[in-house]
């Protein structure tokens, strides 16, 4: 059982391993098929809503767990065969290892099974000579003197786990099989498996079969009355636990969690354990040298590129670029038609019905209709469909189309995206900007051997970005933020340099901003040629880490409205550090209603007193007391450019208020125009 006690990460160095129990997290598992409408909701929901839908599914569709897979049904009988289904990377094999380890430790099925054997279909696919089931058991026991006869004498106490049915290179159809009922007879491994599944060989034994959805229909033809179960992935709680176990360091785990939660698309796909592992692995390496996450995952596009690459790599997938382009064409057509569930005919039209990529990236679901049933395909989530749709515009197509048609295809999408009611195109467009990045294209060409259409994509994107900016310079809120995200995804300074001059006033007030949103804004400000932006971020629920993310862009701001947020003293201290480093170019600073106290007053006033440009400061509605009065008086006196300060709704008391008003009078008598608002 040692092979199940330890696990090797996909990027482990020689000799590195991790105890399975130190990493395993229980996944959401259901026992019922979900109807089509429910499946559509799962595919389109994002962020926290997606997590809530998954958790509700686990309650509404008979939640189960690995302890209850063989729980007796209403008639009191346990199922002889259980199918555990789930897409690539969802945790099927890890679950199998946990079951093996749990049984060996006496924690799972201790009274139900005397022996549990795991048959890995990927390994069996390479077996060339005939074998017997008894021989396979002896191999598993790793003991030539294993009591095989004793083991086979009581099949009701045997559990065979068949892991990765979909990975079989060759599986015989039931009609083609000359079934074997003798466990000692040497036959092909395909016949052994088919005979076990059909209950011709050891019919009273128990089976647990894991598979991807694409092979479920073929599997169903072999089985008799199986119990269906499906892994949905991590719950929100499970995801947090996974991060804690992975890092074994609360600070690093919280850094990873913030990264995940700050990006809606990334947060959405982190119900898939493999996505979490990829993100955690990269973050772990980067946190060993840097406090913040570097450029491997700095855009949403790069996360999706990394996932696709690792998934292909892990499954030893060999594919032709033309196959991937067909998958991308299916995704692209679905976006245009607002279609997330595809029929068999759709796959045939794109020549995907026999493609291995279909089983890797598409999820197959069975639905009932009248007295029959039908199957539909989808990407693991709409986010993946949007990503592959964007790839269609980036990849070189065969035969190479003329430049005019390629440009027209891309321009059409960019123009349609701006029209009301076409919000469903937004993430696809954002991914196109990200895929146009030189680094990303280089990775696609080197790691995946893909040719990209780099010669026309960037000029078209730049031209359209300029048209949008010039045509709607007053856009604000979410529409503006989504546009800025597109610029950020490129990580190309030329984009903000060419278009940001159109948005000298940026108003994102009353929108809850993530740290990523602030990094996006900072990137666009930092690389702009303009140095006098007015930034309004009132009621955006900003805290200190948001201000830290804004740092690179603050030097190009003259008006910074941070009113009615939650900066606290920590946030203001971060702001002070930034202003000291880059110099204070602000003429207007609003820190109204930010939970500020005397603890930050001295540092704030000292930093601002060195400014020769600050004209207006708003500190209303905070918790300053008379202890802050000396520092504020000093600021009023030394910052000679300042002519307006708001200080009402604080706790200065009568004495403090009188002192401040005397200072105002003194300044006015000196001939300097000044107004104290109290």
N, C-alpha and C positions, 0 to 999 in steps of 0.2 A: 504493500500500500504506500510505500515511500513516494512513488511517482505521483500520488494524489495529494500527499502532504505538502509538497513544495510546488511552486509554479515559477516559470521563467517568463518575465516580460518579453515582449517581442523585440525589445532593444537591449536585452540583458547582455552584459559582457561575460566572457568565459568564467564559469564558477559562481556567477551571481544567481541567487534564487530568493524567493519570498514565500513564507508559510501561507498556504491557501487561506487559512482562517484569519490571517492578518489583513486580508484584502477582500474577502468575500462579503457581499452585501445581498440581503434577500431582495429579490426582484418582484415586481407586480406580475401575478399570473392569474389568468381567468380560465373558466371552464366552459364558457359559452361563446358561440359566434355572435358578433355584433352586426346589427342591420346596416344597410347601406348608408342611411342618413347619419347614423352614429359615426360610421367610419369617415364620412366626409367632414364631420365636425372635428374629429381627431386630426385629420390631415391639414386642415386650414387654420386651426387655432395656434396661437403663438404665445411664447413666454409663460407667465404664470397661469394663464387660462388653459394652456395645453396641459400643464401638470395637473391642474384641477380636473380636467376632463379624463385624463388617464386614471387618476385615483377614483373618480366617480365610476368609471368603467369597471374597476376592480371590485366595486361593491355591487353594481347593477348586473354584472354578468358572471355571477358566482365566483367570487374571489377564492383562490386556493393557494397552497404553498407546497414546498417539496415534501413536507411531512404528510400531506393529505392527498398526494397524487393517486394512491391506491385505496383511498377511503371507500368503504362500501357504499353502493348507491341505495336508492329507496327500497330496493328488494333485499338489502342486506348482503349483497354479493360484491366483492371487490372486482374491479375490471381486470381482465387478464392482460389487456394491452392498453397502454397509455401513449398517446402521441403528444410530444412537447414541441410546439411549433414556434418559429420566430425568425425574423429577417437576419441577415448577416450582421455580426457584431453586437447582437442583443444579449448574449451571455448564456447560450445553450450549453456549450462545452464546459464552461465554468460551473454551471449548475450540475452537470453530470459529475464533475470531479467532487463537488461538495457532497453529492449523494453517496458516492463511493467512500469518501472519507467519513461521512456521518455514519454509514452502516458499519464500517470497520471499527469505529469508536463505540458502537452500541447505542448511538443516539438516534438512528433512523432504521425503521423496519427490523429491529432486533428480533422480535418475536415472529416476524412474517417470513423472512428469508434467511436460510442458513448460508447461502452462497450468492454473491453478486458478481457478475462478470461484465466487463465493458468491451464491446466490439467496436473498434474505430473503423468506419467505412473507408476513410481516406487511406489507411494502411492496408486494408484488405484489397483495395483496388490494385495494389502492386503484387499481390500473391499470384504466382503462375502455376504452381503445382496443386494437385488435388489434396484436400485435407478432410479430416473428419471433425465433427463437433467435439468429440472426446479429445482429439489432438489439439484443437484450439483452446480447450479448457486447460489442458496440461501446460500449454505455452503460457497461458495467463497465470497459472500457479507458479511458473518458473521452477518447477520441481518435477524431475522425471518419475519420482515416487509418489506423486500426488494421488490421493484416493479417488480417482476419476469414477470408478464403478460406484463407489459409495455416494459420490456427488450426484450421479445420474439416477440413482435408485429412487430418489424422492423429488421428482420435477416440480411438485407444488411448492417446494421450498427454494426454488431457483428463480433469480431475476437476471435476465439478460438485457443490458443497456446497449442499444444499437445507436451509436452517436454519429450523426452526419449522414443520414440516408441519402441526402441530395448529392453527396460527394462521391457516390458510387460511379465509377466510370462506365460500368456495364451492368444493367439490371434486367433480368429475364422477365418478360411478361408472364403472368400466371398460366396462360394458355400454352406457353412455350416450355414450361418447366416439367421435367420428369422428377417430381417431388421425391425427397428422401425421408424415410421415417426411422432410419437406423442411425443413432448417434455415433456408431463406430465405423460406418461406411465412408470410404474416401470418395468425395465428389468435389466439384468446383465450389469455391467459396460463394459464388452467386447462387448455387443450388441450396447450400446450407442456409443462407440468409432468407431466400424465398420460402424455404420449408419452415423455418422458424416463424416467419411473419404470417404464413398461411395456417399456422398451427397444425401442420402435418408432422413436424418434428417436435417432440416433447410438448404435446398440445396442452398439458396442464401447467406448464411453466408460465412465468410472467415476463412481459416485455415492456420496456420503456424505449421509445424511438424518438430521436430528435431529428428535426428536418427544417429546412427553409420552406416557406409557403409554396414556392414554385414546384416542389416535388410532392406536395401533399396529395394531389389527385392520383398520381401514379401509385403512391403508397396506399391510398384508400382501396384501390383495386385488390390489394393483397391481404388486407386485414379483415378480421371478423369482429364486429361490434367494439371498435376501439373507443376509449375515452379521449375526447379532444381537450387539450389545454394549450394556452398560448402565452408566451412571455411578452409583456408590454414594455418592460424596461424599468428604469429607476423611478421611484416616487421622489417627491421633493426631499423628504426626510432621508431616503436612501442615498440620494446624490450627495447630501451634506455628509453623511456617514462615510461614504466612499472617499471623499476628499480628505476627511480627518484621518482615515486609515492609511491612505496613500502617502500623505506627507508626514504624519506623526509629529506635526508641528502646527499648532493652532494658527500662528501668524501666517505661515505659508498657505495653509488650507483656506484661510479667509481671503488671502490675495487671489487665489485661484477662483474662489466662489464669487468675489467681486468681478473678476474678469468675465466669468460665465454670465452672471446676472446683468452685467452692464450692456450686453449685446443681445437684443431680442432673438435674432436668428440663431445665435450660438446657444443661448439658454434653451431655446426650443428643441434643438437636436441633442441636447445633453441627457435626454432620457435614454439614449443609446450608450451602454457602458463603454464600447470601444471609443466613442467620441470623447468621453470623459478621460479615458486612459491617454489618448493622444494629447489632449490639452494639458493634463497633469504632467505627463512625461516631459513635454517641452518646457513647461513652466518650471519644473523642478530643476532642470539643467540651467535655465537662465537665472533662477533665483540664487544659485550657488555663486554667481559672480556679480549679479546686479540686484538691486532692490526692486526694480520694476521690470515688467515683462518687456523684452526687446522686440525686434522686428519680425521674428518667425511667425507670430500670431497677431501682429498689430492691426490687421484688418479682418473683417468677416470673411472676405474671399479667401484669404490664406488658410483659415480654419477649414473651410470646405475643400480646398485643394489638398490639404494635408490628409484629411479624412479619406478622400477618394483614393489618394495614392497609397495610404497604409492599407486600406481595404483590399485593393488590387494586389498589393505586395503580400499581405498575410494569406491570401487565398491562392498564391502562386498563379495568378491569373495571367494567361497569355492571350492577348487580344490584338486585333488589327485596328489601326486608327479609324478605318471605315466603319467598324462595328460601333465604336464609341460615338462617331458622328451620327449613326442611325439612332442611338439612344438619345442623343442631344436633339435630333430632329423630332422625335416623339415628344420630348419635353417642351420644345418650342411650340409645336402645333397645339399642345394642350394649353399653354399659356394664352395663345391667341384665341382659342375656342373656350377658354375658362373651363377646362376639362381636367379633372384630377383623377378620375377613375377611367381606365382604358379597357376596351373589349379585346378579345382575341383578334378580331379583325384589324384593330388599330395596330397591333404588333406585327401582323402579317403584312400590312401595307408598308410598314417601315423595315420589313425584312428582319424582324427581331425574334420571331417565334422560335428559332433554333439557336439563338445567341446565348452564350454563357453569361454575358453581361446582364441579360434579362433576369437571371436568377440571383445575381449579386446585388443589383441596385433596385429591382422592382419587387414589390410585395404582392402576393397573389391571395385573393380572398374569395371564398365561396358564399353565395347568397341564395336565398330561396325565392322562387317565383311560382306561384300556383302549386302544382304538384311536381314541379321540376326544380332544378337549380341551375345557376349560371356562375361564371367566374369573371372577376374584374381584377385588373392590375393597377397598382399605384406605386409611385416612389415612396420611400419610407416616410417622408413628410413633404408637404408642398415646397418647403425651403429647398429640398434637394432637386425637385423638378425645376424650380426657378434657377438654381445654379447650373444645371445641365442645359437649360434653355439658353442661358447666357453663353455657355461654351459653344453653342451652335454658331453664334455670330463671330466668335473669335477663331475657331478652327478653320484651317484651309480646307475648302471643299473640293471634291473630285467629281468631274473634271473641274479644273480651276475656273471659276466664273469670271466674267469680265468685271472690271473695277466698278463700272457704272451700276450694275445690278447689285453687287455686294454693298455698295454705298447706299443704294436706294433701300435695301432690306433693313439696314441698320437705322437709317434716318426715319423710316416709317415707324419703327418701334419707338424711337426717341420722341417723335412728334406725338404719337398716340398716347404715350405715357403722360403727357402734360394735359390731356383732355379730361374733363370731369367724368367720373365713373370708371376710370381706368387705373385705379389704385393698385389693382392686382398685378400690374406690370412693373411696379416700382422696384421691388427687390431684384428682379431680373435685370433691370437697367443698372442698378447699383453694382451687381455682380459683373456686368460688362465693363464698367469703369475699372473695377478691381482687376479683372482679367487682362485689361490693357496694360497693366503695370509691367515694366521691363523685367523686374525680378520674377513675377509670377509667370510671365511668358517663357522666361529662361528656364524656370523649373519644369514647366509643362513639356518643353522641348527636350530637356536633358533627362528628366526622370521618367517621363511617360512616352518619350519619342513621338511627340505630337508636333505637327507643323501649324503655326498660327498665322493669322492674316494681319500681321503687324503694320503693313505698309499703309493701310487706309483707315484702320480703326481709330487710332488716336486723333488724326486730323478731323474726322467726323465728330468725335466726342467733343473735342475742343470747340469746334464751330457751333455745335448745338448748345453747349454750355454757355457760350457767349450770347447766342440768340435768346436763350431763356433769361439770362441775367439782364440784358438790355431791355427785353420786352416786359419784364415784371420786376422792376427795381424795388417795389414796395412790398414784395411778398414777405410774409413773416410766419412765425409759429412753425407748425409741423411741415408745411410745404417748403419753407426755407431750410429747415433742418435736414430734410431728406435730400435736398439739392446739395447741401454742404457735405453730407455723408458720401454722396457720389464723388465729389472732389477728393475727399479724404481717402477713399478706397484706392485711388490711383497711386498715392504716395509720391506724386509727381508735382513738384513746386510750380511747374508751368501752368497748371490748371488754375489754382487760386490767383496766381499772378496775373492771369489774363482776364479773370471775371470778377474778382472781389471788389474792384473799384466801383462796381455798380451798387454795392450794398453798404453805403457808408453808415447807415443806421440799421442795426441788427436787433430786432425785437423778438425774443423767444419767451417773453413773460407768460406766466400762468401755464407753463408746460413743465411737467416733472422731467428733469434732465438726468441722464445717467452720467457716470464718469466718462464713458466713451463719447457721449454727446459733447462734453466739455473738451475732450481731446480733439474731436473733429473741429469744433469752433476754433480752438487754439491753432491747429494746423493751418486752417484757412486764413486766419488773421496774421500768423507768423510769416507766411510766404506771400503776403500781399504787398504791393508797392505803396499802399495807402497807410498813413500813420495817425489818422485822426478819426478812428471809429467811435461811434456811440453805441454801446452795448447795453441792452436792457434785459435783465434776467430776474425780474421781480417774481416772487412766488414760484420759484423753480425747485424748491426743496434742496437747496445747495448746502453742502457741509464742507469741512476742511479739505477732504480728498478731492472734491470737485474743483476747489480753488487751485489746488496743486496741479490738477490736469490742465487748467486754463493758463498756467504760468507762461508758456512760450508766446501767447498772443497778447498778453496784457500790455506789453511795451508799445503796441500799436493802437492803444485805446486812449481817447481823451475823456470820454464819458463812460463810467462804469456804474450801472445801477444794479446793486445786489440787494435791494430792499426786500423785507419780508421773507427771509430765508432762515436757515438754521446754522449759520456759520459758527456762532459761539466764539469764545476767546481763542480757541484753537484755530479756527478758520481765519480770524483776523491776524493772528501771528504768522500764519502761512502767507497771507497777503502782504504783510510787512516785509517778510523775508524776500518775497518776489520783488517788491518795489525797491528794496535796497540793492538788489542785484542788477535790475534792469534800469533803474532810475524811474522816478515818478513823472510821467507825462500827463497825468490826469488833470483835467480842469474841473470835473464834476465827479464826486464819489458819494454814492448813496449806500449807507449801511444801516438804514432804518430797520427796526424790529428784527434784530438778529441775535437776541439773547446775549448781548455783550455786557460785561461787568467791569469793575475797576481793575481787574487783573490784566486787562489788555490795554488800558488807557494810556499808560506811560509809553509803551513801545509804539503804539499807533500815532500818538501825538508827536513823538520825536521824529519818526520817519516822515510824516506829512509836513513837519515844520521846515524840512530841507527843500521842499518843493518851491519852485518859482512860477508854477503854472496853475496850481490848485486855486479855484475860485469859489467853489461851493462844496460844502460837506454836510451830509445829513446823518445825524446820530440819534434821531428821534426814537422814542418808544423802545428804549433799552433799559438797562438796570444800573446805570452809572449813579454814583452817590457823590457827596461832597469830597470824598477822598480823591476823586478824579479831577476836581476843579483846578488845582495848580497846573496840571499837565495841559488841560484844555486852554487855560489862560495863556500859558506859554505858547501854545500853537497859535492862538488868536493874535498874539503880539508879533511872533517871528515870521509867520507865513504871510508876507505882505501882499501876495497876490490874492489872498482869500478875501471875499467881500460878503459871504453869506454862510451862516452856520445854523443848522436846525438842532435844538437841544431839548425841545419840550417832551413831556411824557417820560421823564427820567426821575431819579430820586435824589436830586441835589439838596433838597430842603430849602428853607427860607434863606439861611446863611449862605449856602452855596450859590443860590440863584442871584442874591444881591451882589456877591463877589463877581460873578460873570457879567452882570449888567454894568457894574462899575468899569470892568475892563472894556466893554463895548463903548461906553461913553468916552473913556480915555482915548480909544482908537479914533473915534469920530472927531474928537477935539484936535487930534493931530493932523486933520485934513484928509484922512483916508476914508473913503466911502465904505461903510461896513454895517451889516444888519445881523443882529442876534435874534433868532426866532425861538421864544420860550413861552 
